[in-house]
Amino acid sequence: MTHGSDRTMWLLNKEKMKMSTVPGKKPTTQHSGAMRITSRYLHMFVGFTSQVRSMKRAKDIRDQLEGLLETVEIELTSNSNDLQGIKKAITAGYFPHSARLQKSGFYKAVKHLQTVHIHPTSGLAQVLPRWVVYHELVLTTNEYMRQVTELKPEWLVEIAPHYYQLKDVEDCR
């Protein structure tokens, strides 16, 4: 028996439609199994379409930024090997959240002098760079920094001279 115009074929078999009698399980029909499978595919489809919408939104934002660059006559360049520019941009956004590695192996937040640690799930947890900037702190047994990026201390003075002074970063140069 065929249903719909999408050429999906559903075979109905009276034997398969009988109630299941598996011990310990709630009796069901094969239809309920098909409904669960259909529900899973529907859930996957909704997830996929939201990803498509997110990618479309990202493309729209990129197109807007490209248009703004053209308006102010700035050349659009890209170099995937230049991580320094990306790290500097992250530092510019999160400059108040910087920390310096101490001799004890822990980090100390530069301005708040709070002891913090790189979250164990971070890729930098084993590397322990001397200076980092982080997105957020999570309090469990310790204060953990999440979304951590390595930085150069001189960037702090360059990017946020109103917030950092040379004395804040010069002892580690």
Secondary structure as the mmCIF struct_conf table of DSSP 4:
data_model
#
loop_
_struct_conf.conf_type_id
_struct_conf.id
_struct_conf.beg_label_comp_id
_struct_conf.beg_label_asym_id
_struct_conf.beg_label_seq_id
_struct_conf.end_label_comp_id
_struct_conf.end_label_asym_id
_struct_conf.end_label_seq_id
STRN STRN1 THR A 2 THR A 2
BEND BEND1 GLY A 4 ASP A 6
STRN STRN2 MET A 9 MET A 9
TURN_TY1_P TURN_TY1_P1 LYS A 14 MET A 17
BEND BEND2 LYS A 18 LYS A 18
HELX_LH_PP_P HELX_LH_PP_P1 MET A 19 SER A 20
TURN_TY1_P TURN_TY1_P2 PRO A 23 GLY A 24
BEND BEND3 LYS A 25 LYS A 25
HELX_RH_AL_P HELX_RH_AL_P1 GLN A 30 THR A 71
TURN_TY1_P TURN_TY1_P3 VAL A 72 GLU A 73
TURN_TY1_P TURN_TY1_P4 SER A 80 ASN A 81
HELX_RH_AL_P HELX_RH_AL_P2 LEU A 83 TYR A 94
TURN_TY1_P TURN_TY1_P5 PHE A 95 PRO A 96
BEND BEND4 HIS A 97 HIS A 97
STRN STRN3 SER A 98 LEU A 101
TURN_TY1_P TURN_TY1_P6 LYS A 103 SER A 104
BEND BEND5 GLY A 105 GLY A 105
STRN STRN4 TYR A 107 ALA A 109
TURN_TY1_P TURN_TY1_P7 VAL A 110 HIS A 112
STRN STRN5 THR A 115 ILE A 118
TURN_TY1_P TURN_TY1_P8 PRO A 120 THR A 121
BEND BEND6 SER A 122 SER A 122
TURN_TY1_P TURN_TY1_P9 GLY A 123 VAL A 127
BEND BEND7 ARG A 130 ARG A 130
STRN STRN6 TRP A 131 LEU A 139
BEND BEND8 THR A 140 ASN A 142
STRN STRN7 GLU A 143 GLU A 150
HELX_RH_AL_P HELX_RH_AL_P3 PRO A 153 ILE A 159
TURN_TY1_P TURN_TY1_P10 PRO A 161 TYR A 163
HELX_RH_AL_P HELX_RH_AL_P4 LEU A 166 VAL A 169
HELX_RH_3T_P HELX_RH_3T_P1 GLU A 170 CYS A 172
#
